[in-house]
Amino acid sequence: MQHKYRTVEDLLKEESFINYCLRKNEQDVHYWEKYLAENPGKKELIAEAVQEYRLLFTALAQADFEEQLSALKKKLAGSDSAPVIELNTASRARTPFYRRFSSIAVAAMAVLVIGFYFIRKIPPTPTSQNRSVQYTCKPGERKSFQFPDGTQVILNAGSEIYLNDQYAKNTREVFLKGEAFFEVQHNAEVPFIVHTASMDVKALGTAFNVKSYNNEGRTEAVLVRGLVEVTLKKDNNRKLLLHPDEKVMWRDDKAGSEAEASHPAANSTAVVKPVKKNDNGDVKEIAWVQNNLAFEDEAFEEIAYQLNRWYNVNIQFESSDIKQYHFTATFKREKIEQVLEILRASKRFNYRIEGEGSIVVYR
């Protein structure tokens, strides 16, 4: 009942409201946006509750940052292994949030500890002397964690993020190799910047996806919510603005694959384009955030890059012609063998498994 939301505590007892704060459940976000529209008098109360929730987690993270980081660096010294923190979309019993409300601080600390458990020290080198913290995600893994400022991050398979040791103090700059989805904690005085080899993506408070794998020869940014400024480093630092449901892609001709090199737009400069949505309103570029794989008229060679990371396999082609086969499909937790069988049903090819994780595709 809507009239029961009279205090900040009333709101923070609602699990759906916590999901609204985290922007992690579309139904809950829609409910509270509708509630705000129908109850404008509750606007200040909602804003105060959201701020209280974010301050709690941010304060805990900031206060404990140095202590946890120091302890965990010592604990992990001499070890490069990183435990898996997989995203799990399977249904589970929903515990009423009011039973956990009194333990929010404990939960916040747990999130912080889990996040920092796989942080490790980067050896000081001329190119990484200001990148002292690293988050890594091996092929076959996906991880979810929170930065010290409250920014939520989902890291895709085969990806790395480096943080400047001054992060959340006087800067919020990160360095990305691979793919990550960011839901940025708003701070107008300290912009959030994602650096990649080809472009920088700058935001104040928003949600967006950045993809920049070294072996793919392209860098892509997709905006879900808010506003971001993209700087194209290899185009005389040209700046572009992205609005919601828009994307920009930069192609590197030297590093690109055969499919990229043959693309009609491979030699053109980057432009802003609207993203395509399916009948359910989903965007394929961020399907991975929900543990799905989505392709739309993509070459087999490009799909193979994603399958390699997703399933921790190594797909090789015996024929260049097969690389150029194009597919449109969406997969939800199928095994690699099932994926290949589904693709094979629409195009003629065979495959064999050689050893552990090695797959050869042939006619």
N, C-alpha and C positions, 0 to 999 in steps of 0.2 A: 504493500500500500504506500502510495507516494507521500501521504501526510506524515509518515513516521520519520522522515529525514529532517530532523530539526536541529541537530548539532553535528559537528565534525565527527564526533565519536560514532553517531548513528551511521554516517556514510562509510566510515572506515571499518565497520563491522560487516559490510556487504562485500562478498567476494567479487561480485560483478563490478562494483565500483573500483576495486583494486585492478581488475582487468582493464577497466576504462583508463585508469591512470597509466598503466603500462602499455596501452594500445595493443593488447595481445589477443583480443577476442572481438571479432567484428560485430557479433550480436550484442555484446555488452556495450561496445562503443556506440553502436546505433541506439541502444536503449537510453543511454545517458544523454546523448545529443538530443534525442527526442524529448527526454524529460526536461532538459534545459529550455528547449523551445517552448514547451507547454507551461513551464514554471519559471518565467524570467525573474521572479522575486527571489529565487534560490541561486541566482548566478554567483553572488558573492560568497555564499556558503560553499558551493561546489568548488569555486576557485581556491578558497581557503583550505578545504579538505585535500585537494590535489597538491597544494603547496606543502601542507603538513606531511603528507605521505612521502613526497620527494625529498623534503628536507631531512626526514628521519634516515632514509637510506643514504643520502649524500653525506650527511654529517658523520654517520658511522663509518662510511667508506673513507672519508677524508681523515678522520681522527685515527683510524686504525691503519691507514695506508703505509706509513713509514715503518711501524712496528711489524706488521705482517710481512711486508716486503723484505725487510732485513732478516727476519727469522726464516722465511721460506727460501731466500737465496742461499743461506747457510745450509739449510736442509737438503736443497737440491744440488749443491755444489758437486761437480764431478758426474752429474747425471743429466743426459739430454732427453731422457724419456718423458713423454707427456701423456698422462692418463686420458682416456676418452671421456668426453662429456657429450653424449649424443642427445639430439633432440628427439623426443618421444611423443608422437601424436596419437598413440593408442589411448583409448578411453580409459578412465580410471574413476574410482569412487570419489565423489566430490564431498570433501569435509566442509561443513559450514564454517565460514571464515571467522565468525565470532568466537569459535573455540580456539582459534589460533591468534586472535588479536592481541592478547596479552603477551604473546611471544614474538611480536613483530621484530623487536630488536635482535632477538636470538636468530630469527630467520635471516635478517639482514646480514648479520655477521657470518652466517653459514654461506650465504651467497658470495660474500666477499672472500672467504677462505677458499671456497671451491674455485672462484675465478683466479685467485693468485696461486693456486696449487700447481698450475702448469706454467707459471711465469719463470723464465730463467734468464740469467745474466748473459748479455751479449759481449763477447770479447772486445775490448777497445781497439778500434781500427780507425784510420783516417776518415773512412766513410760512414762509420756508425758510432762515433764517439759520443754523440748526443742522443743515441737510441738505446737506452739502458734496459728497457723492458720489452719482452717479446711474447706474443701469444701465437701458438702454432697449432695447425690442424692438419693431420696426416691424411693421405688418400684413404677413402673409406670412412672418414669421420666428419662430423659436424658438431660445432660447439656453440654454446650460448653463455654469455657472461656480461658483466657490468663494469664499466670504467669507474674510476674514483669520483667523477663528477655526476654519476647517475645515468650516463649514456648507455643504452642497451645495445649489445652487439651480437649478431649471429655470424659465425665464421664458417665458410664453406670448405669443402674438402681440398687438401693440397694448398692451403693458404697460410699466410703469415702477416701479423700486424706488429709493428714496432712503435713504442711510445717514447717520446722524449722524457728524460728524467724530471723535467719541470712540469709535466702534464698535471692539469687541475690546479696549478699554482698561478702561473702567469701566461700559460699557453695551453692550447688544446689541439696539438698537431699530431697526426698519426701517419705512419708510412705503411702502405698496403702492397703486398704481392699476392695476387689471387682474387678472391671475391668475398665480400662481406656486406651485410645489411645493417644499417645504423639507424637507431632511433635516438636522436640527439637531445640531450637535456638543454633547455633554453638558457642561454647566457649571452645577452647582447654585447656585453663588454669584452668577452673573450670568444671570438668566433671559433667554430670547430672546423678543422681543415684536414682532408684526406689527401695525402700525396701519393701519386703513382708515377711511373716512368714517363707517361705521356700527358697526364693532366692532373690538375689539382681541383678538388671539389670543396667549396667553402659554404658553410651553413651556420645559421644562428640557432635554430631549433626546428628540427624537421625529421622526416624519415626518407631514406633513400638507399639505393643499392649501387655499389661500385664493383666492377669486374675488370681485372687487369692481370691475367696470367701471362708470364713471359713467353711461353711457347705458342700462344695463339695469335700474336701479332695484332691485337686490337684491345682497346680500352673503352669501357662503356659505363655510363652513369644513367640511372633511372630514378626519377623523383616520384615518390608516392604522396608526400604531403609537405607543404611548406614552400620554400623558395631556396634555390642554391645557385651559386655562381661558379661556373666551370672555367678554368684557365687552361688553354691548350698550349702546353710548353713547346711543342714542335711546330707550332703555327704562329711564331712571333708573340707568344703569350696572349693570343686573342682570347677575349672573354665572352662567354655566353651565359644567358640566364635560363634556367630550367624552371618550368611551372609544373604543378601536379599532372601526372600521367604523360610526362614528356621524357625523352631520352636523347642522349648524344653519344655518338660512337666515333672514335678516332682509330684509323687503320694505319699500321706501320708496314709499309710495303716490303721492307727488308726482312722482317721477322715473320711475315705472314705465311700461311699454309698455301697449298695449291688451290684450295677452294677460295681462300681470301684473295689470292692473286688474280683469279679469274673472275672475281666479282666485278660487275660493271661500275661500282662506285668506289673501287679500291684506291684509285688515284685522286679522288675528290677530297676536298676539305670537309671537316666535320660539320654537320648541320643538326639542328634540333628537330626532332620528329615526334609525333604523338605515338604512344605505345598502343599496341593492339590488345584488345581484351576478348576472351572467349565468351560463350553464352552465359557463363556464370559470373562474368565480371572479373575473372582472374587474369593476371598478367604473367605471361610465360617467363619473362626475365627474372621474376622473383618467386616462381613456383617452388624453387629449392628450399625457400624459407619454411614452407609447409611440408618438407620432406617429399616433394614431388619432382619429377623430371619432365620438362615440357619442351618439345621441339616443333617448330613451324617452318616447313619447307627448308630444312637445314641439310647441308651435305653430310654424308656418312662420316667423312673425315673429321668434321667439326663435332659431330655427335660423339665420335670415339674419344675425343679429348675429355668430354664430360663423363662418359662412362668409365674411362680409366680412373678418374679421380673419385667418382661416386662409389665404384665397387673395388677400387684398389687392384685393377687389372692392367694388362698391357696388350692393347689390340693392335695388330699389325695387318697390313693389306698386301696381298700378293699381286693385286692388279690395281693400277691407277684408275681404271674405269669405275671400279666399285666405290672408290673414295667419293666419286661425284654423284652417287645415288642420293636422292633427296627424300626426306621423310617428314611427316607431321604426325606427332603422337604425344601422349601424356602417360607417364608411368607412376604408379603409386606402390612403392615398396615391393615390386616384383624382383625376382632374382635375375642375375645377369643372363642366365640361360633363357629365361622367359622373355626377356627384352629382345634378345637376338632372334628367338623364334617368331615373335610378333613382327619384327622388322622383316624377317625373311618371308613372311606370308605375303608381303606386298611387292618385294623385289627379289629377283633370283640371285642368291648367293649361298655359299656354304661356309661353315666354320669348324674349326677343330681346336680343342684345348690341349696345349702342350706344356706340361709341367704345371706348377702352381701359379695361377694368375696370368698365364700367357695364352692369348687367343689369336689364332690366325684366320683371317677372313679371305676366302678365295671363291672362284667361280665353281 
